[in-house]
């Protein structure tokens, strides 16, 4: 069996490199998955380990369950309820690092914070540390490194705004909220200073921004005003978007429902708003007006992974730099030919027939399809005889707070009034669906337990 290699720079592996040696495992094809997001993690779970020796390469040793990041950011759920450990997948090897380019070999950079003292510079100086290049052999490679949040080059966004793409973002946002609450109740803080500190602003009127605003409003109404009575009616939540409204991908009737619900709850919606600069405690609107913020959550737009711009010899989408793939999710080269053993899925993949939304739903469907293909190939089936990938739009859901949600299946095969659902019944559907979608049994148990704890005792406001 002829293997290719990818280089792996990871200073913390050291003598444990033998764990990634493939010389003793040549009876199986070596499958390397770059990324542990929706696509990469699902493939690692669904692939037949009797057919492939699987290695996942990712800077994160966990999978972030993105629908619960907003809940974790305000304490409705604890952080671990929104994560699944990659090492929890049986018979899968894990290497903590990330790809810098694809080639022979492919440099992969490991996180410097995991360096061992022996690998650091003199007297443990991290600035003098040296990364080392290793190699992992592979027969098949899957690119699933995902996207980053886009700042659109707006000054100050990267430095002062909080994104919401990973569980670390949830932790950072939660700490910031609690910090602002404690600052606001200090005895020498004026009423206006309190209002400024408690001006929570969200940029992005899509599902992520709306669900965070809803969770934050629930936290304020149910716990903050109870635990901090001196802050009653001083918190403000504002959602900005450049579009003429929020949740533009939803049916008009559902968007109107969400806007009316937020007005009733006191959450301000500012459509047709363009953010032109961001400071430590202010944001600039349309290049002129500056408004204060105590917390700014940025949840609009996606930027391609830096790896995408470094790939040579592959065909890319002109707009978002995603890799073009064929009906079997094989990467297409610049000669318009599919690469036999290199695949791309999730946000990184753009089918030839048209653009797909960069959502967990698309990534999960791609992962399921590719896993079936690889399992069939491992049993001797020709790839061209496997089922081509086609995306099935199964609708959208979003929680708007106060035990209300919306379900929109108007773009699915369901039409008419039954395609749209809003209110408490939709909220039950939303919670039930995502609870069952949790990957591991640990979280299938922990999630309803933490929901119950929050219901009875409120959210924890302890700072660690």
N, C-alpha and C positions, 0 to 999 in steps of 0.2 A: 504494500500500500504506500503510495507516494504522498507524503505530507508536505504542506507548506508551513511556514512559520510566521508568527507575528512577534515582534520584539515587545518586551514588557519591562518598563522602567518602574520599579517599585522598591524603594529603599528598605521597607520593613519586612520583606520576605526572608532575606538572609539565607540561613542554612535550610530553611523549609522549602527551597526551590524544588526539591525532589517530589514534593506533592503535586507539581505540575509537569513532571517528566512524563512523556508519553511512550517511552521506549518499551515499557512493560504492559502497555494496554493497546497494542496494535491490532488486536482481534476486533476492536470496535472502531468505528469512524470517530474522529475527534471533532466535536461540534463546539465552537466558541461563540458565545452570545455577548455582544457588546451592549450593556445597559440592563438595568433592573427595574424599568418602568412597567407600564401596563403590558406592552408587547413582550419585552424581554423576560419579565418575571413569569408571565403566563406560558410562554414557550418552554421555559425551564421546568415548569410544573407538568406540562402536558406531553412533553417528549418522552418516548419510550427509552428508559435508561438501559434496557437490555440491548438496544440497537446502537446507542451512541454513548460516548464518554463526553459528558457535558461540562464545560467550564463557563461560568458567568464572570465577566469583567465589568466592574462598575465602581465608581467612586463611593457609592452608598452600599452598605451591607444590608440594606433593607429595601422593601417596596413601599412607597407611600400611597395609601388609599385616598386619592385626591378628594372624593366626595365628602370626606370627614375632616379635611384640613381646617375648614371654617369653624366647625364644632370644637376642634382641639384648640383653636386659637383663642377661644373665650372660656374654655373649661367645661363645656357641655360633655365632652368626652376627654379622657386622658390621652396623652400623646401615643402611647403604645396601641391604643385602639385603632389608630390610623396607620399602622405600619405592620409589615410582615417580614420576618428575617429571611434573607436569601439562604443563609446556612440551614434554615429549617427544611429546605427541600431535600429530600433523601437522594443520595447518590449523585449530587451535583457539587462540583468543585467551585470555589469562589476565590477570585483574586481582586483585591481592592486597588483600583487604579483606573485610568481612563485613556482612551486612544487619542493620539495626537495626529496620526495619519495612517493611511492604509497602504501597504506595499509589502515588499519582501526584503527585510522584515518591516513590520509596522511598529514604530515607537509607541509605547504606552506609558503614560506618566502616572506615577503613584503619588498619593497625598503625603506631603512632607511632614505633616503633623503626626504621622505614624512611624517616624524614624526611630530606630533604636539608639540608645546612647552611644554604642560602638560606631554607629554610622554617622553620627553628628560630628561637627567640627571640634576644635580644641575646647575643652571645658564645657562640652555640651552645647556649643554655639550653633544654633540651627542655620544661621546665615552661611556657615562654612560647610554645611552638609552637602553630600554628593549623591545624586540619584544614580541608580545602576540599571543597566539594560539587561533584561532577560528575554528569553524566547519561549513561546508556546506553540507547539505544532497544531495544525488544524487541517481537517479535510473540508469542512463546511463552516462558513462564517455568516453570522446574522448581525446586521447593523441595526440597533434599536436604541440609540443613545438619546433620543428625544430632543426637545427644544428648550430654550431658555425664555424667560420673560423679556419682552422688548421694551427698551426705554426710548426708542425713536430718536436718540441723540439729544433729548431734552436735558438741558443743564440741571444737575442736582438730583435727577431721579435715581440714578444708580447709588448715590451716596446717602440720600436722605429718605427715600421711599422704602416701604416694606413690600416685598413680593409675596405671593401665596402659591408656590409651586411644590413645596417640599415641607416635611414635618419640621425641619429647622426653622422655616419661615413662620410656622404656627407658634413655635416656642418664642421666637423673637417678638412677634406681634403681641402675644400674651404678656410677656414681660414689660413691653412698652405700655400697654394699657394699664397694668397694675402700677407701674411707676408713675404714670400721669395721675392716677387716682390718689396715690399717696402724696404727691406733690400738691395736688389741689386742696387737700384738707389741712395742710400746714397752717398754723394760726396767723402767719403774716401774709398769707395769699389773699389778694383782693378779689372781689367778685368778678371783675373783668379778666383778671389773670386766670381765674378758675375757668371761665368760659373759653378762653384761648387754649388752655391746657386740655380741655375736654371737647375740643372741636375735632371730631374724628371724621376724616375724609377718605372716600373711596373713589378711585379713578377706574372706570370700567363698569358699564352697565350690562355686562353679560352674566351668565349663570354664576361664575365664581365671585364676582363683585357683589351681586345681589344676595347670594347666600351668606356671604360674610356680613354684609350690612344687616341682614335679617337676624343672624346669630348674635351680632353685637347689640342690636336693639333689644332682643330678648334678655340678654345678660344685664343690660342697663335697667330695664323695667322690672325684672324679677329679682335681681340680686344687688346691683349697685346702689339703687335708691334705698334699699332695705338696710344695707351694711354701711352706707355713707349718707345718712339722712341730710347732712348739711349740703350735699351736692344736688338735692332735688331740683329737677328741671334745668340744670345747668349743662347737661350733656347734649351735644348736637351731633347728628350723623347726616352727612351729605354725600350723595353719589353723583359723580360727574361722568359725562360721556359726550363724545363728539357727535354721536348719532342724534337724530331727532327724538329718540326715546330709549327706554331700556328694553332688554330682552328682545332685540329686533328679529331674532330667528323664530320667535314664538308667534302663534296666531294672534291677530289683533285683539280679539276679545279677552285673551289671557293677559296680554300686555296691559290692557286697560284695567283689568282686575288687579294686577300687581301694583300699578301706579296709584289706584284708589286706596289699596290696602296700605301702602307706605305713607300716603298723605294722612290717613287716619291714625297711623302710628307715630306721626311726627318726623318721619325720615324724609329729608328734602331730596328731590330729584332735580338735577341741573343738566338738561339735555343741551345739545349744540354748544358745549363748553370745550374750549381748547386750552390745555395746560401748556404754557410756554417756558416755565422755569419753576424750579423747586428749591427752597432753602431749608435750613434746619427746622424752622418753625413757621414757614409760610409757603404758599404756592401762588404762582402768578397765572392769571386768567387772561387769555387773548392779548398778551403782551402789555397789559396796563394795570389791571386791578390785582392787588395782593391781599390774600386772606390768610389768617392764621390757621395753623393746624397743630394739634397735639400728637396726632398719628396720621400718617398717610399710607394707605394700602393701594398698591398699584397692580391692577389685575386686567390690563388691556394689552392685547397683542402678543405675538410669539416671535422670537428670533431663532434662526437656525443655529444648531450646535456648531461651534468653530470647526469641528471635524469635517463638516460638509464642504467648507470652502477649500479644504486642503486635499480633498480626494482628487486624484488625477485619473484621467481616462474613463470617467463615468459621465453619463448624460444627466443633466440636472434640470429641474423646473426653473424657468426664467424668473419667476416672481419670488418664491421663497427658498430657492436653492435646494429643495428636497431632491432626493435621488429618484430618477425615473426607474420604474420597475415594470415587468411584463405581467401577464395574467397569472403567472405562477410566483410572483413576488421576487423574481430574480433581477438583480441589478443589471441595467442596460448600459453598455459601454458607448463610447462616442462613435463607434461604427454601427450603432443601432442593433447590436447583437447582445443577447442575454449572457451573462457570466454564469457558468454552469453551477458553481458551488458558492456563490456569494449572494446573499439575500438582504433585503431591507424591509422593515416593517414599522408601523406606527407613524409618528410625526415625520420620520425621515423618508418615508416612501410616498411616491406620487405615481399612481397608475397611469399608463399611457392614455387611457380613455378619458381621463378628466380628474380635476382636483377633488379631494375629499376633505371634510372638516378635520382639523387636528383635535380629535376628541378621544376619550378613553374607549368609547363604543367602537370606533373605527379600529383602534389599536388592538382591542380584544378580539374583534372578528378576524383581523389579519393574523394574529397569533394562533387562533384556533385553526384557521385554514392552513397555515404553514406547518403547524405541528402535525396535522393529518398528512400533509404531503411528505414530510420528512419520515414519518413513521411508515408510510406506504413504500417510500423509496428504500428504506432500510430492510424491507421485506421483499425487495426485488421488483417492485412496480415501477414502470417507467414514469417519470415526472409528467410527461405530456398526457398521460392517461389519468392523471389525478384531476380533481375538480378545480376549475379555475376560480380565482378569488373574485367575488362580487360582493359589494357592500349592500347590506339591508338596513335601511333607516328604521330603527325601532322606536323613534320618537325621542322626546326630551322631557326631563323633569327638573324642577327647581323648587326649593323651599323658600318661602317668603316670610317665615316667622310666625309666632303666636299660633302654632299648630295649624298652619295653613301652607299649602303647596299648590303647584300646578303641574299637570301632566298634559303634554301635547303630542298626539300621534296623528295629526292632520297630514303629515308628510309620509305616513306609513300607508299600508293598504286599508286601514280603517278610515272611513270618511263619515261626515255628519256630526251630530252632537256628541256621539259616543267617542269621538276622537279627541275630545277636550274635557278635562276634568280640573276643577279648582275647589279649594276649601279644605275642610278637615278630612274628607274622604281621600283627596289627593295626597294629603300629608301622610295618611296611614299607608297608602300605596308607596310613597317615597321612602318612608322609613323601612317598611317591610322589604322592599326590593333591595335596598342597599345593605340591610342587615344580612340577607341571604347571599348577597354578592361577596361578603367578606370571605377571604380565601381560607383562613385556617380556623380550626375548631376553637382555638383559644379566644380569638376575637368574636366568633359567633356567640360565645358565652359572655365575654367581657362587655361587649357593646350594649346589650340590653340591661346588664347589671349597672353599668355607669349611667345609662339613661334613667334607670330607676333611682339611683342615688341622687342624681341631679334634681329629679322631680321632687323627692322627699326632703332633701337637705340643702339644695341650692348648689351653686358652683363655688369651687374653692378659690379664694383670692389670696392664698398664701404665696409669698415670693421666696424663692430659694436662691 
